Amino acid sequence: MSDNDNTSGHKASFIGIGAQKCGTTWVHHCLSQHPGIYAAQGQDKDTKFFGSFYDRGYQWYESHFAEASPGLKRGEVSTSYFYNSDIPERIRRYNPDVKLFVCLRDPIERIISNHKHQVRGRQIWGDNFSLKHALDNNPAYIMQSRYALHLERWYKVFPKEQIKIVFFEDIYSAPQQLISELYEFLEVDASFIPQELDTVANASYLPAAGGTTKIVATAGRALRSIGLGTIVEQGRKMGINQWLRRSKAPANKETLTVEAEALEQICSLLQPDVDRLSELTGRDLSHWLKK
């Protein structure tokens, strides 16, 4: 694929690069509602292009923004780009002036939310859903939480002023200020107030029954691939997503055991990274890892 294979005229001007379980769904909703922004929608809001589908070329990537009106800021919000060491340079070659932002969260909260997601998605099964078992089973829990390590890799490719840090806790404490600053960073009207402002998106759930939502999502992608996306949209209008949410049971402490030993392990492994992140961002993170 040529570095200059960017011919469709729908180049992305912003990309949310992660991180997982750190508020990216809320941010995506707020961006999508802004009249000056076109964020990739539906199943394609995270195109995974710069990771999983890089071989498909820029034209395929930019097809996700083809419906944007002229003059709109175009982009996507991913949950997988932040950790991949190949992606910073790939994005730089695509658009060296692209605006990037990353959402970060107290690693303990992120890991527990990640663990609930793993159980919900059946990546962990059996009778042992404890956090300690999950840490031993999946090293990505810790690796994805080494924010400073990953951020420094991005800073080697892009100037700091081109990457905005969004902290998950600000979604609760100062949502209007957070989203206004992000709008301003993306060079759109910062006074706009999105409907999603006070809505907590993507709460953690455990499945009441086996992989129903995964089956529905797979079926939706299959229908879109053969030109029957209108059926998927009709299903959404009929409220199938809301019905599926109601069919799930909220995660609870009785199901997911969070042992003191597991928390101590997380703190021991990640405290140096949190200290370094505080230095890099100028943000006091002394309250992190204190659960």
KEMIGU-908287 format. One line per field, with one value per residue: residue number from 1; residue in three letters; x, y, z of N, C-alpha, C in turn. Coordinates in Angstrom, 1 decimal. Example, Ala and Ser with C-alpha at 12.3 -4.5 7.8 and 13.67 -1.06 7.14 Angstrom:
! KEMIGU-908287
num	1	2
residuo	ALA	SER
n_px	13.2	12.8
n_py	-5.7	-2.2
n_pz	7.8	7.1
ca_px	12.3	13.7
ca_py	-4.5	-1.1
ca_pz	7.8	7.1
c_px	13.2	12.9
c_py	-3.3	0.0
c_pz	7.8	7.9
END
This chain:
! KEMIGU-908287
num	1	2	3	4	5	6	7	8	9	10	11	12	13	14	15	16	17	18	19	20	21	22	23	24	25	26	27	28	29	30	31	32	33	34	35	36	37	38	39	40	41	42	43	44	45	46	47	48	49	50	51	52	53	54	55	56	57	58	59	60	61	62	63	64	65	66	67	68	69	70	71	72	73	74	75	76	77	78	79	80	81	82	83	84	85	86	87	88	89	90	91	92	93	94	95	96	97	98	99	100	101	102	103	104	105	106	107	108	109	110	111	112	113	114	115	116	117	118	119	120	121	122	123	124	125	126	127	128	129	130	131	132	133	134	135	136	137	138	139	140	141	142	143	144	145	146	147	148	149	150	151	152	153	154	155	156	157	158	159	160	161	162	163	164	165	166	167	168	169	170	171	172	173	174	175	176	177	178	179	180	181	182	183	184	185	186	187	188	189	190	191	192	193	194	195	196	197	198	199	200	201	202	203	204	205	206	207	208	209	210	211	212	213	214	215	216	217	218	219	220	221	222	223	224	225	226	227	228	229	230	231	232	233	234	235	236	237	238	239	240	241	242	243	244	245	246	247	248	249	250	251	252	253	254	255	256	257	258	259	260	261	262	263	264	265	266	267	268	269	270	271	272	273	274	275	276	277	278	279	280	281	282	283	284	285	286	287	288	289	290	291
residuo	MET	SER	ASP	ASN	ASP	ASN	THR	SER	GLY	HIS	LYS	ALA	SER	PHE	ILE	GLY	ILE	GLY	ALA	GLN	LYS	CYS	GLY	THR	THR	TRP	VAL	HIS	HIS	CYS	LEU	SER	GLN	HIS	PRO	GLY	ILE	TYR	ALA	ALA	GLN	GLY	GLN	ASP	LYS	ASP	THR	LYS	PHE	PHE	GLY	SER	PHE	TYR	ASP	ARG	GLY	TYR	GLN	TRP	TYR	GLU	SER	HIS	PHE	ALA	GLU	ALA	SER	PRO	GLY	LEU	LYS	ARG	GLY	GLU	VAL	SER	THR	SER	TYR	PHE	TYR	ASN	SER	ASP	ILE	PRO	GLU	ARG	ILE	ARG	ARG	TYR	ASN	PRO	ASP	VAL	LYS	LEU	PHE	VAL	CYS	LEU	ARG	ASP	PRO	ILE	GLU	ARG	ILE	ILE	SER	ASN	HIS	LYS	HIS	GLN	VAL	ARG	GLY	ARG	GLN	ILE	TRP	GLY	ASP	ASN	PHE	SER	LEU	LYS	HIS	ALA	LEU	ASP	ASN	ASN	PRO	ALA	TYR	ILE	MET	GLN	SER	ARG	TYR	ALA	LEU	HIS	LEU	GLU	ARG	TRP	TYR	LYS	VAL	PHE	PRO	LYS	GLU	GLN	ILE	LYS	ILE	VAL	PHE	PHE	GLU	ASP	ILE	TYR	SER	ALA	PRO	GLN	GLN	LEU	ILE	SER	GLU	LEU	TYR	GLU	PHE	LEU	GLU	VAL	ASP	ALA	SER	PHE	ILE	PRO	GLN	GLU	LEU	ASP	THR	VAL	ALA	ASN	ALA	SER	TYR	LEU	PRO	ALA	ALA	GLY	GLY	THR	THR	LYS	ILE	VAL	ALA	THR	ALA	GLY	ARG	ALA	LEU	ARG	SER	ILE	GLY	LEU	GLY	THR	ILE	VAL	GLU	GLN	GLY	ARG	LYS	MET	GLY	ILE	ASN	GLN	TRP	LEU	ARG	ARG	SER	LYS	ALA	PRO	ALA	ASN	LYS	GLU	THR	LEU	THR	VAL	GLU	ALA	GLU	ALA	LEU	GLU	GLN	ILE	CYS	SER	LEU	LEU	GLN	PRO	ASP	VAL	ASP	ARG	LEU	SER	GLU	LEU	THR	GLY	ARG	ASP	LEU	SER	HIS	TRP	LEU	LYS	LYS
n_px	0.8	0.7	2.1	0.9	-1.6	-4.2	-6.9	-9.6	-10.6	-11.7	-10.3	-9.4	-9.5	-9.3	-8.6	-9.6	-7.6	-7.9	-8.3	-9.2	-12.2	-12.4	-14.2	-14.6	-16.9	-18.8	-17.5	-17.5	-20.3	-20.8	-19.2	-20.4	-22.8	-22.3	-22.7	-20.6	-19.0	-18.2	-18.4	-17.3	-19.8	-22.1	-21.5	-19.1	-17.8	-15.4	-13.0	-10.8	-8.8	-6.1	-4.9	-6.0	-7.0	-5.3	-4.2	-6.2	-6.2	-6.2	-8.4	-10.5	-10.6	-11.4	-13.9	-15.6	-16.2	-17.5	-20.1	-20.0	-20.7	-19.4	-16.7	-17.0	-15.4	-13.8	-13.6	-12.7	-13.3	-11.3	-10.7	-8.4	-6.0	-4.1	-2.3	-0.8	2.3	2.9	1.2	1.3	3.3	2.1	-0.3	0.9	2.1	-0.2	-1.7	0.0	-0.8	-3.0	-5.4	-5.2	-6.6	-6.7	-8.3	-8.1	-7.9	-8.2	-6.1	-7.0	-9.8	-10.2	-9.2	-10.9	-13.3	-12.6	-12.3	-15.0	-16.0	-14.7	-15.7	-18.4	-18.2	-17.5	-14.8	-13.6	-14.3	-16.0	-15.9	-14.4	-14.3	-12.7	-10.7	-8.0	-7.5	-8.1	-6.0	-3.8	-4.4	-4.7	-2.4	-2.7	-4.3	-2.7	-0.7	-2.1	-2.7	-0.5	-0.1	1.7	4.0	3.0	2.1	4.4	5.6	3.9	4.4	6.9	6.4	4.4	3.9	3.4	1.4	-0.4	-1.8	-4.4	-5.2	-7.7	-9.4	-11.1	-12.5	-13.3	-15.5	-17.6	-17.2	-16.8	-18.2	-19.2	-17.1	-15.0	-15.9	-16.2	-13.6	-12.5	-13.9	-13.0	-10.3	-10.5	-11.2	-13.8	-17.1	-17.0	-19.0	-21.2	-23.7	-24.0	-26.6	-25.9	-24.5	-24.9	-25.2	-24.3	-22.4	-22.3	-22.4	-21.2	-22.0	-23.1	-23.7	-27.0	-27.9	-26.3	-24.2	-26.0	-26.0	-23.6	-24.2	-26.2	-24.8	-23.0	-24.7	-25.7	-23.5	-23.1	-25.4	-25.0	-22.8	-23.8	-25.4	-27.7	-28.1	-30.2	-32.1	-30.9	-30.9	-33.6	-34.2	-32.9	-34.4	-36.8	-36.1	-34.4	-31.8	-32.2	-33.9	-32.2	-30.3	-31.9	-32.2	-30.0	-28.0	-26.9	-23.4	-22.0	-20.6	-20.7	-20.5	-18.2	-15.2	-13.1	-10.1	-8.1	-5.4	-5.2	-5.6	-3.4	-1.4	-1.8	-1.3	1.4	2.6	1.9	2.3	4.8	4.4	2.1	3.1	4.9	3.2	1.9	3.9	4.3	1.8	1.2	-0.7	-2.2	-2.1	-2.3	-4.3	-5.0	-4.9	-5.6	-7.5
n_py	-1.2	2.1	5.1	7.3	6.6	8.0	8.9	9.5	11.9	12.2	12.5	11.6	13.8	13.7	11.4	9.2	7.4	5.5	4.8	1.3	0.8	3.3	5.4	6.0	5.4	7.2	9.6	9.3	9.5	12.1	13.5	12.7	14.0	16.6	19.4	20.1	18.0	14.8	11.7	8.3	5.9	3.5	0.0	0.6	2.6	2.3	1.6	0.0	0.2	1.0	-1.0	-3.9	-3.9	-2.7	-3.4	-3.0	-0.5	3.2	4.2	2.4	2.9	5.6	5.4	5.2	7.7	8.8	9.8	12.3	15.7	18.4	20.3	19.4	18.1	15.1	11.7	9.0	6.9	4.9	1.9	0.4	1.3	2.6	0.9	-0.5	-0.8	-0.4	1.4	4.3	5.4	4.6	6.1	8.7	8.7	8.6	11.0	13.5	15.8	15.2	15.3	14.0	12.1	10.6	8.6	8.1	6.3	5.5	2.9	0.6	0.7	0.6	-1.9	-3.7	-3.1	-3.9	-6.6	-7.4	-7.0	-9.0	-11.3	-11.0	-11.2	-13.9	-14.5	-15.5	-18.3	-20.9	-21.7	-19.8	-16.6	-14.7	-11.8	-12.1	-14.6	-13.8	-11.9	-13.5	-15.1	-13.4	-11.4	-9.0	-7.3	-5.9	-4.9	-3.2	-1.2	0.3	3.2	5.4	4.3	3.7	6.2	7.7	6.5	7.4	10.1	10.2	10.3	12.1	15.6	16.9	18.7	17.9	15.8	15.1	14.6	12.9	12.5	10.0	10.3	13.0	13.0	12.6	14.5	17.0	17.3	19.1	21.0	19.3	18.2	20.6	21.5	19.5	19.8	22.3	21.7	20.2	22.1	23.0	24.4	25.3	25.8	24.3	22.1	18.7	16.2	14.0	14.6	14.3	11.6	8.4	6.2	2.9	1.0	-1.6	-4.9	-8.3	-11.4	-12.6	-14.7	-16.9	-15.6	-13.7	-11.0	-10.9	-12.6	-11.2	-8.9	-10.0	-11.0	-8.5	-7.3	-9.1	-8.8	-6.1	-6.4	-7.6	-5.7	-5.2	-3.3	-1.7	-3.3	-3.7	-1.2	-0.7	-2.6	-1.4	0.9	-0.2	-0.9	-3.0	-2.9	-1.7	-3.6	-5.8	-4.8	-4.7	-7.4	-8.2	-9.0	-6.9	-6.6	-7.9	-7.9	-10.4	-12.2	-11.5	-11.7	-9.6	-9.7	-8.7	-9.3	-9.3	-6.6	-5.5	-6.6	-5.3	-2.6	-2.7	-3.4	-1.3	1.3	2.7	3.4	5.0	7.2	8.2	8.9	11.0	12.9	13.3	14.4	16.4	16.2	15.6	12.5	11.1	10.0	7.7	4.1	3.6	2.0
n_pz	0.0	-0.9	0.5	-0.4	-1.2	-1.0	-2.0	-2.0	-0.9	1.6	4.0	7.4	10.0	12.7	15.3	17.8	20.0	22.0	25.5	26.1	27.9	29.0	28.7	26.0	24.5	25.5	24.8	22.0	21.4	22.1	20.3	17.9	18.0	17.6	15.4	13.7	13.3	11.9	12.9	12.5	12.2	13.9	13.6	12.6	14.0	15.3	13.3	13.2	11.3	11.2	12.6	12.5	9.8	8.0	5.6	3.7	2.7	2.1	0.8	1.4	4.2	4.3	3.2	5.3	6.0	4.0	3.8	5.0	5.2	3.2	4.7	7.3	10.3	10.2	11.5	13.7	16.6	18.4	20.2	20.4	19.3	20.9	22.2	20.3	18.9	16.2	15.2	15.7	13.8	11.4	11.4	11.3	8.8	7.2	7.9	8.9	10.3	11.9	14.5	17.7	20.3	23.6	26.0	29.4	32.5	36.0	36.7	38.2	38.2	35.4	34.8	36.3	35.0	32.4	33.0	33.6	31.1	29.7	30.9	30.3	27.5	27.2	27.1	29.3	31.2	33.0	36.5	38.0	38.3	39.4	40.0	40.4	39.2	36.6	36.1	36.1	33.9	31.7	30.5	29.2	30.6	32.5	30.7	28.9	30.6	31.1	30.8	30.6	29.4	26.8	26.0	25.8	23.6	21.5	21.8	20.7	18.0	17.4	18.1	21.4	21.7	19.8	20.8	22.8	26.2	27.8	30.8	32.4	34.9	34.8	33.2	34.9	36.9	35.7	33.1	31.1	30.8	30.1	27.5	26.1	26.0	24.4	22.0	21.4	21.0	18.7	17.0	16.5	17.2	20.5	22.3	22.0	23.3	23.9	23.7	25.0	27.3	30.1	30.4	31.3	29.5	28.2	30.4	32.6	32.2	33.0	31.2	31.1	29.7	27.3	24.7	23.3	22.4	21.0	18.9	17.6	16.8	15.1	13.1	12.2	11.0	9.0	7.4	6.6	5.0	2.7	1.6	3.0	5.0	5.8	7.0	9.5	10.5	10.8	12.8	14.9	15.2	16.1	18.6	19.4	20.5	23.0	24.2	24.4	26.2	28.5	28.9	30.1	33.1	35.7	36.5	39.5	42.9	44.0	41.9	40.5	41.9	43.7	44.9	47.7	47.3	44.5	43.9	45.2	43.7	41.2	41.9	42.7	40.3	38.6	39.8	39.3	36.6	36.7	38.2	36.4	34.3	35.5	35.6	32.8	32.0	33.7	35.6	38.7	40.0	42.3	43.6	42.3	42.1	44.7	45.8
ca_px	0.0	1.5	1.8	0.1	-2.9	-5.2	-7.4	-11.1	-11.0	-12.4	-9.3	-9.8	-8.8	-9.1	-8.7	-9.5	-6.7	-8.1	-8.0	-10.3	-13.0	-12.0	-15.1	-14.6	-18.2	-19.4	-16.9	-18.0	-21.6	-20.8	-18.7	-21.4	-23.9	-21.8	-23.0	-19.4	-18.2	-18.8	-17.6	-17.7	-21.0	-22.6	-20.5	-17.8	-17.2	-14.0	-12.8	-9.7	-8.1	-4.6	-4.4	-6.4	-7.4	-4.4	-4.0	-7.3	-5.9	-6.8	-9.7	-11.5	-10.7	-12.1	-15.2	-16.4	-16.5	-17.9	-21.3	-19.9	-20.9	-18.1	-16.4	-17.1	-14.3	-14.1	-12.7	-13.2	-12.9	-10.9	-10.3	-7.3	-4.8	-3.2	-1.3	-0.1	3.5	3.0	0.1	1.7	3.9	1.1	-1.2	1.6	2.2	-1.5	-2.0	0.9	-1.4	-4.2	-5.6	-5.4	-7.0	-6.7	-9.1	-7.4	-8.8	-7.5	-5.9	-7.8	-11.1	-10.1	-9.0	-12.1	-14.3	-12.1	-12.6	-16.4	-16.2	-14.1	-16.6	-19.6	-17.9	-17.2	-13.4	-13.3	-15.4	-15.8	-16.5	-13.6	-14.3	-12.0	-9.8	-6.7	-7.5	-8.0	-4.7	-2.9	-4.8	-4.6	-1.4	-3.1	-4.9	-1.7	0.0	-3.0	-2.9	0.8	-0.4	2.9	4.8	2.4	2.0	5.7	5.8	3.2	5.1	8.1	6.0	3.6	4.2	2.5	0.2	-1.3	-2.5	-5.1	-5.5	-9.1	-9.5	-12.4	-13.2	-13.8	-16.8	-18.5	-17.0	-16.9	-18.5	-19.3	-15.7	-14.2	-16.3	-15.9	-12.1	-12.2	-14.4	-12.0	-9.1	-10.8	-11.5	-15.3	-17.8	-16.9	-20.2	-22.3	-24.0	-24.6	-27.6	-25.3	-23.6	-25.0	-25.5	-23.1	-22.5	-21.6	-22.2	-20.7	-23.0	-22.8	-24.8	-28.0	-27.9	-25.1	-23.7	-27.0	-25.6	-22.6	-24.8	-26.9	-23.8	-22.4	-25.7	-25.8	-22.3	-23.3	-26.4	-24.5	-21.9	-24.5	-26.2	-29.0	-28.0	-31.5	-32.8	-30.2	-31.4	-35.0	-34.2	-32.5	-35.6	-37.8	-35.7	-33.8	-30.7	-32.7	-34.4	-31.0	-29.8	-32.8	-32.1	-28.7	-28.0	-25.8	-22.4	-22.1	-19.5	-20.9	-20.1	-16.8	-14.5	-12.0	-9.3	-7.0	-4.1	-5.2	-5.4	-2.0	-0.5	-2.0	-0.6	2.8	3.1	1.6	2.6	5.8	3.8	1.2	4.0	5.5	2.1	1.6	4.9	4.1	0.6	1.1	-2.0	-2.0	-2.8	-1.9	-5.5	-5.1	-4.4	-5.7	-8.7
ca_py	0.0	3.3	6.1	8.3	6.0	8.7	9.6	9.7	13.2	12.2	12.2	11.8	14.9	13.4	9.9	8.8	6.2	4.6	3.4	0.5	0.9	4.6	6.4	6.3	5.4	8.5	10.7	9.2	10.0	13.6	14.0	12.4	14.9	18.0	19.7	20.3	16.7	13.5	10.5	7.1	5.5	2.2	-1.0	1.1	3.7	1.9	0.9	-0.9	0.2	1.1	-2.2	-5.1	-3.8	-1.8	-3.9	-2.6	0.8	4.4	4.4	1.7	3.6	6.8	5.2	5.3	9.1	9.3	10.5	13.5	16.9	19.2	21.2	18.7	17.4	13.6	10.9	7.8	6.7	3.5	1.4	-0.6	1.9	3.1	-0.1	-1.1	-0.1	-0.1	2.4	5.8	5.7	4.4	7.3	9.8	8.6	8.9	12.4	14.0	16.9	14.7	15.6	12.7	12.2	9.4	8.6	7.3	6.0	4.8	1.5	-0.4	0.8	0.1	-3.4	-4.3	-2.9	-4.8	-8.0	-7.6	-7.1	-10.3	-12.3	-10.8	-11.7	-15.3	-14.8	-16.2	-19.2	-21.8	-21.2	-18.9	-15.3	-13.8	-10.9	-12.7	-15.6	-13.0	-11.3	-14.6	-15.6	-12.4	-10.3	-7.7	-6.5	-5.0	-4.2	-2.1	-0.1	1.0	4.4	6.3	3.6	3.8	7.6	8.1	6.0	8.3	11.4	10.2	10.4	13.3	16.6	16.8	19.6	17.3	14.7	15.6	13.6	13.0	11.6	9.4	10.9	14.3	12.7	12.7	15.7	18.2	16.8	20.2	21.5	18.3	18.1	21.9	21.5	18.6	20.5	23.4	21.0	19.7	23.3	23.2	25.3	24.7	26.1	23.3	21.2	17.5	15.6	12.9	15.2	13.7	10.2	7.4	5.3	1.6	0.4	-3.0	-5.9	-9.7	-12.0	-13.4	-15.9	-17.0	-14.7	-13.2	-9.7	-11.2	-13.2	-10.1	-8.0	-10.7	-11.0	-7.2	-7.1	-10.0	-8.1	-4.9	-6.8	-8.0	-4.6	-5.2	-2.6	-1.1	-4.2	-3.5	0.1	-0.9	-3.3	-0.4	1.8	-1.0	-0.9	-4.2	-2.7	-1.5	-4.9	-6.7	-4.3	-5.1	-8.8	-8.6	-8.8	-6.1	-7.3	-7.7	-8.4	-11.8	-12.9	-11.1	-11.5	-8.7	-10.0	-7.7	-9.8	-8.9	-5.1	-5.2	-6.9	-4.2	-1.4	-3.0	-3.4	-0.1	2.5	3.5	4.0	6.1	8.3	8.8	9.6	12.3	13.8	13.6	15.1	17.5	15.9	15.0	11.2	10.5	9.3	6.5	2.9	3.7	1.3
ca_pz	0.0	-1.0	1.5	-1.1	-1.7	-0.2	-3.1	-1.9	-0.5	2.9	5.0	8.8	10.7	14.1	15.7	19.2	19.9	23.1	25.7	26.4	29.1	29.6	28.4	24.6	24.0	25.8	23.9	20.6	21.3	22.2	19.1	16.9	18.1	17.2	14.0	12.9	13.3	11.4	13.5	11.9	13.0	14.0	13.8	12.1	14.8	15.5	12.0	13.3	10.1	11.4	13.2	11.9	8.4	7.3	4.2	2.9	2.0	2.6	0.2	2.2	5.4	4.1	2.8	6.5	6.2	2.7	3.9	5.7	4.4	3.1	5.8	8.7	10.8	10.1	12.3	14.4	18.0	18.5	21.6	20.2	18.7	21.8	22.7	19.2	18.6	14.8	14.7	15.6	12.5	10.3	11.4	10.9	7.3	6.7	8.1	10.0	11.1	12.5	15.9	18.4	21.8	24.3	27.2	30.4	33.7	37.1	36.2	38.9	37.6	34.0	34.8	36.7	33.9	31.4	33.5	33.4	29.7	29.3	31.3	29.5	26.1	27.3	27.0	30.6	31.5	34.1	37.8	38.6	37.7	40.3	39.4	40.5	38.1	35.3	35.9	35.8	32.7	30.6	30.7	28.6	31.7	33.0	29.7	28.4	31.7	31.2	30.0	30.3	28.4	25.5	25.6	25.4	22.2	20.7	21.8	19.8	16.6	17.3	19.1	22.5	21.5	18.9	21.5	24.0	27.2	28.4	32.0	32.6	36.1	34.4	32.6	36.0	37.7	34.9	31.7	30.1	30.6	29.3	26.1	25.5	25.7	23.3	20.9	21.0	20.5	17.3	16.2	16.2	18.2	21.8	23.1	21.7	24.4	23.4	24.5	25.8	28.2	31.5	30.2	31.4	28.4	28.1	31.7	32.6	32.5	32.8	30.4	31.7	28.9	26.5	23.7	22.4	21.8	20.0	17.7	16.9	16.2	13.9	12.1	11.7	10.1	7.8	6.6	6.0	4.0	1.5	1.2	3.7	6.2	6.1	8.0	10.8	11.0	11.2	14.1	15.9	15.4	16.8	20.0	19.8	21.4	24.4	24.7	24.8	27.5	29.6	29.2	30.8	34.5	36.1	37.2	41.0	43.6	44.3	40.7	40.2	43.2	43.6	46.1	48.1	46.7	43.1	43.9	45.6	42.5	40.2	42.4	42.7	38.9	37.8	40.4	38.6	35.4	37.1	38.6	35.2	33.6	36.2	35.1	31.4	31.7	34.7	36.3	40.0	39.9	43.5	44.1	41.5	42.7	46.1	46.2
c_px	0.9	1.1	0.9	-1.2	-4.1	-5.9	-8.9	-11.5	-11.7	-11.4	-9.7	-8.9	-8.6	-9.3	-8.6	-8.7	-6.9	-8.4	-9.3	-10.9	-12.7	-12.9	-15.2	-16.0	-19.0	-18.9	-17.4	-19.4	-21.6	-20.2	-19.7	-22.5	-23.6	-22.1	-21.8	-18.5	-19.0	-17.8	-18.2	-18.8	-21.2	-21.5	-19.1	-17.2	-15.8	-13.6	-11.7	-8.7	-6.6	-4.0	-4.8	-6.6	-6.5	-4.1	-5.1	-7.2	-6.7	-8.2	-10.8	-11.7	-11.6	-13.5	-16.1	-16.8	-17.1	-19.2	-21.2	-20.0	-19.6	-17.9	-16.4	-15.7	-14.7	-13.1	-13.4	-12.7	-12.6	-10.6	-9.0	-6.0	-3.7	-2.0	-0.4	1.1	3.6	2.2	0.6	2.3	3.0	0.2	-0.4	1.8	0.9	-1.8	-1.1	0.3	-2.7	-4.2	-5.9	-5.8	-7.0	-7.4	-8.3	-8.2	-7.9	-7.4	-6.7	-9.2	-11.2	-10.0	-10.2	-13.2	-13.9	-12.5	-14.1	-16.7	-15.8	-15.1	-17.9	-19.4	-17.5	-15.7	-12.8	-14.5	-15.0	-16.4	-15.6	-13.5	-13.6	-11.0	-8.4	-6.5	-7.4	-6.7	-3.7	-3.2	-4.6	-3.6	-1.7	-3.7	-3.9	-1.1	-0.8	-3.1	-1.5	0.7	0.8	3.8	4.3	2.4	3.3	6.1	5.1	3.9	6.4	7.7	5.2	4.0	3.1	1.2	-0.8	-2.1	-3.1	-5.4	-6.9	-9.1	-10.9	-13.2	-13.8	-15.2	-17.9	-18.4	-17.2	-17.1	-18.5	-17.9	-14.9	-14.6	-16.0	-14.4	-11.8	-12.7	-13.4	-10.7	-9.3	-11.2	-12.9	-15.9	-17.8	-18.1	-21.3	-22.4	-24.6	-25.6	-27.0	-24.5	-23.7	-25.4	-24.2	-23.3	-21.8	-21.3	-21.9	-21.9	-22.4	-23.9	-25.7	-28.1	-26.7	-25.2	-24.8	-26.6	-24.6	-23.2	-25.5	-26.0	-23.3	-23.4	-25.9	-24.7	-22.5	-24.3	-25.9	-23.5	-22.5	-25.5	-27.6	-29.0	-29.3	-32.3	-32.2	-30.8	-32.8	-35.1	-33.8	-33.7	-36.7	-37.4	-35.0	-32.6	-31.1	-33.2	-33.3	-30.4	-30.6	-32.7	-30.8	-28.8	-26.8	-24.7	-22.4	-20.9	-19.5	-20.4	-18.7	-16.1	-13.3	-11.2	-8.3	-5.7	-4.0	-4.9	-3.9	-1.0	-0.6	-1.2	0.9	3.4	3.0	1.9	3.7	5.3	2.9	2.0	4.5	4.4	1.8	2.7	4.7	2.9	0.5	-0.2	-1.6	-2.8	-2.5	-3.1	-5.7	-4.4	-4.5	-7.0	-8.4
c_py	1.2	4.3	7.2	7.8	6.6	9.5	9.9	11.1	13.3	11.8	12.5	12.9	14.7	11.9	9.8	7.5	5.3	5.4	2.6	0.7	2.2	5.7	6.8	6.3	6.7	9.6	10.6	9.7	11.5	14.2	13.9	13.5	16.4	18.3	19.9	19.1	15.6	12.4	9.3	6.4	3.9	1.2	-0.5	2.3	3.5	1.0	-0.1	-0.9	0.2	-0.1	-3.4	-5.1	-2.9	-2.2	-3.5	-1.3	2.0	4.6	3.6	2.4	4.8	6.7	5.3	6.7	9.7	10.1	11.9	14.7	17.7	20.1	20.6	18.1	15.9	12.8	9.7	7.8	5.2	3.2	0.5	0.0	2.2	2.2	-0.7	-0.3	0.3	1.1	3.8	6.2	5.6	5.6	8.5	9.8	9.0	10.4	12.9	15.1	16.4	15.0	14.2	13.0	10.8	9.5	7.6	7.3	5.3	3.4	0.4	-0.4	0.3	-1.4	-4.1	-4.2	-3.8	-6.3	-8.3	-7.8	-8.5	-11.4	-12.2	-11.4	-13.2	-15.6	-15.6	-17.0	-20.1	-21.2	-20.1	-17.6	-14.3	-13.0	-11.5	-13.8	-14.9	-12.4	-12.3	-15.2	-14.7	-11.3	-9.0	-6.8	-5.4	-4.2	-3.0	-1.0	0.6	2.2	5.2	5.6	3.8	5.3	8.1	7.7	6.9	9.7	11.4	10.4	11.7	14.3	16.5	17.6	19.0	16.1	15.3	14.4	13.8	12.0	11.2	10.0	12.3	14.2	12.9	14.0	17.0	17.9	18.0	20.8	20.6	18.3	19.4	22.0	20.6	19.2	21.6	22.8	20.6	20.8	23.3	24.1	24.6	25.0	25.2	22.3	19.9	16.9	14.5	13.3	14.5	12.3	9.3	6.3	4.0	1.0	-1.0	-3.9	-7.3	-10.3	-12.8	-14.7	-15.8	-16.0	-14.1	-11.9	-10.0	-11.7	-12.1	-9.2	-8.7	-10.7	-9.6	-6.9	-7.9	-9.3	-6.9	-5.3	-7.2	-6.9	-4.5	-4.4	-1.9	-1.9	-3.9	-2.2	0.0	-1.6	-2.3	0.5	1.1	-1.2	-2.2	-4.0	-2.5	-2.8	-5.8	-6.2	-4.8	-6.6	-9.2	-8.3	-7.9	-6.9	-7.0	-8.3	-9.9	-12.7	-12.7	-10.8	-10.7	-8.8	-8.9	-8.0	-9.3	-7.3	-4.8	-5.5	-5.8	-3.0	-1.6	-2.9	-2.0	1.3	3.3	4.1	5.1	7.4	9.0	9.5	10.9	13.3	14.2	14.5	16.4	17.4	15.2	13.7	10.5	9.7	8.0	5.3	2.9	2.9	0.3
c_pz	0.0	0.0	0.9	-1.6	-1.0	-1.2	-3.0	-1.5	0.8	4.0	6.4	9.3	12.2	14.3	17.2	19.3	21.1	24.3	26.1	27.8	29.8	29.2	26.9	24.0	24.2	24.9	22.5	20.4	21.3	20.9	17.9	16.8	17.7	15.7	13.1	12.8	12.6	12.0	12.9	12.8	13.1	14.3	13.4	12.8	15.2	14.3	12.1	12.1	10.3	12.1	12.4	10.3	7.6	5.9	3.2	2.2	2.5	2.0	1.0	3.5	5.3	3.6	4.1	6.8	4.9	2.8	4.6	4.7	4.3	4.3	7.2	9.0	10.8	11.0	12.9	15.8	18.2	19.9	21.5	19.7	19.7	22.1	21.6	18.8	17.1	14.4	14.7	14.3	11.4	10.2	10.9	9.4	6.6	6.7	9.2	10.8	11.8	14.0	16.6	19.8	22.3	25.6	28.2	31.7	34.8	36.7	36.9	38.4	36.2	34.0	35.2	35.7	32.8	31.7	33.3	32.0	29.2	29.7	30.5	28.0	26.1	27.0	28.2	30.9	32.6	35.4	38.5	37.8	38.5	39.5	39.4	39.4	36.8	35.1	35.5	34.4	31.5	30.9	30.1	29.6	32.2	31.8	29.1	29.4	31.9	30.3	29.6	29.3	27.0	25.0	25.1	24.0	21.2	20.6	20.9	18.3	16.4	18.4	20.2	22.3	20.5	19.5	22.7	24.9	27.8	29.6	32.3	33.8	35.8	33.7	33.7	36.7	36.9	33.4	30.7	29.8	29.8	27.8	25.4	25.1	24.5	22.0	20.4	20.4	19.0	16.4	15.6	17.4	19.6	22.7	23.0	22.9	23.9	24.3	25.4	27.0	29.6	31.5	30.4	30.4	28.7	29.5	31.6	33.0	32.3	32.0	31.3	31.0	27.9	25.3	22.8	21.7	20.7	18.7	16.9	16.2	15.0	12.8	11.4	10.7	8.8	6.9	5.9	4.8	2.7	1.1	1.8	5.0	6.7	7.1	9.4	11.4	11.5	12.5	15.2	16.2	16.2	18.3	20.4	20.7	22.9	25.0	25.1	26.1	28.7	29.9	29.8	32.3	34.9	36.8	38.7	41.7	43.9	43.1	40.4	41.6	42.9	44.9	46.4	47.4	45.2	43.0	44.3	44.4	41.4	40.7	42.3	41.2	38.2	38.5	39.7	37.3	35.7	37.5	37.4	34.4	34.2	35.7	33.7	31.2	32.6	35.5	37.6	40.0	41.2	44.1	43.3	42.3	44.2	46.6	47.3
END
